[in-house]
Amino acid sequence: MTFSVHGLAVSRGIAIGRAVLVASSRADVAHYFIEAAKTVEEIARVRVSRNAVMEEIMRLQQDLPKDVPHEIAALLDVHLMLLQDEQLISGIKHWITERHYNAEWALTTQYEIIARQFDEMEDEYLRERKADLEQVVERILRHMKGVASPVQPAEQAGSSRKQSQQDLLLDDTNDVPLVLIAHDISPADMLQFKQSLFAGFATDVGGKTSHTAIVARSLDIPAVVGARSASQLIKQDDWVIIDGDAGLLIVDPSPIILAEYGFKQRQGELERQRLNRLKHTPALTLDGERIELLANIEMPNDTVGAVNVGAVGVGLFRSEFLFMGRNGKLPDENEQYLAYRKALEGMQGMPVTIRTVDIGSDKPLDKLAGRAHDGHLNPALGLRAIRWSLADPPMFLTQLRAILRAAAHGQVNLLVPMLAHVSEIRQTLALIDHARAQLDNSGTVYGPVRLGAMIEIPAAALTLPLFLKYFDFLSIGTNDLIQYTLAIDRADESVAHLYDPCHPAVLRLIADTITECNAQGKGVSVCGEMAGDVHMTRLLLGLGLRSFSMHPSQILAVKQQILRADTSKLKLWAQEVLHSEDPGALL
């Protein structure tokens, strides 16, 4: 019987195949008490398996093929750091020595404790890092059980099964495609996808910013995450359609549905081929307006993907990723300088916009660095982003010096997040001047930077003349702007349906920011999720936006919309949308 399972669409495309099921290793962990004399033995069991997993990952790193997405290499580093996390290691030892839990029970117990800390984090991206910890624990458990990687099936599915209507329709009974259905998949396991038979995958857990989703997009694999009970509802060898565009799984599809999706699959492949031909096409509208398409990156190596899709620069380098997963040890000036310089070199002379560290009371960095954070009732409104930087001038000056030094090697734009007060602006500019003076005094070479501010708080959007007095350009962070304008925690499932990019108030703030910047001849871009949403491209063009910054995987699809647009005709329509009670209905 045909049925569907809904999840989150994270990587476009259609995959059709037989299900290969991978259950969570934690689901059948044995729970028993051990004798006191066996504690050393149990601790050794965990240590041996952990070390073996570390060796596996290091071997994978050494043997990475040249064409592997850079995201996977970065995520392997994250998993290595988690495997060496002191809180995980000491916690396991505690449960074994103090409570006499068996090794597997101790490992999963400590996982649950750390996972709850991730659940309490305000930031969506960091909260979803719990999935990486879970993947690490899964790999250790699998090694303790002697189970192989889930993406290396022992034999080709479909080799000895009875023909079905679906088999006959596909005319491929001996070599049918496979789709992976799992609780979750680690980046190390994802490495096998390029050499495996899997056409796509779906997981029970994960979000749009989970590492699983990030890697799926980088590999261009059709994927659905957060499908809740998919691994329980779907049986081994079921026919499954993975609709990565709609976030949908269709199980045991009828021949009619299968034929329909087969057609969609072929159309999708043709569309990707057409998009790839746009890589070197200038982003010009039909009426000759040149549009700047920039990339959002998290690490220096991400520039490879940006250049490959024709980005003309980096519109947002999220520098906080250099600060995370370091057990409280912040990157020093030289390490940051080398990272920023590497990004500049990777962009081959194109501009790079570096955002100063956007981290705060809701981030694990605070706990690791020993900064007091208890008592923050709402971390999203607490000590974060520029507030955190201004509260720690030595740390901030270190980053500013590193950015200024990197500017000697190319065009750098320095972007400051979450400003709202003139006092914050003046403090920030004074510290930038102080960083320059420090470099002058030490005789260190540095370069000029353009200064920019993010517009992500309504107070900033409503005081634009103040910002334009002090800054060369503005960048609209739509994710936070929407959240703060509508008083909606987008991570809270109970109110997430009210998170609306098309709310009239949100669109008015965006439109006014673009209009004011254009009137004063100052640069303005959108670097939030809205920039990469093809459904919003025409509206933003009509409002006067000429600079978009997004994940590299979205650039070609947005470029296609731009090439088909006539901004002279979109202006009146955009104003109609702006003044509508229900703007979303007009898009």
Order of alpha helices (4+ residues) and beta strands (2+ residues): beta-beta-beta-alpha-alpha-alpha-alpha-alpha-alpha-alpha-beta-alpha-beta-alpha-beta-alpha-beta-beta-alpha-beta-alpha-beta-alpha-beta-alpha-alpha-alpha-beta-alpha-beta-alpha-alpha-beta-alpha-alpha-beta-alpha-beta-alpha-alpha
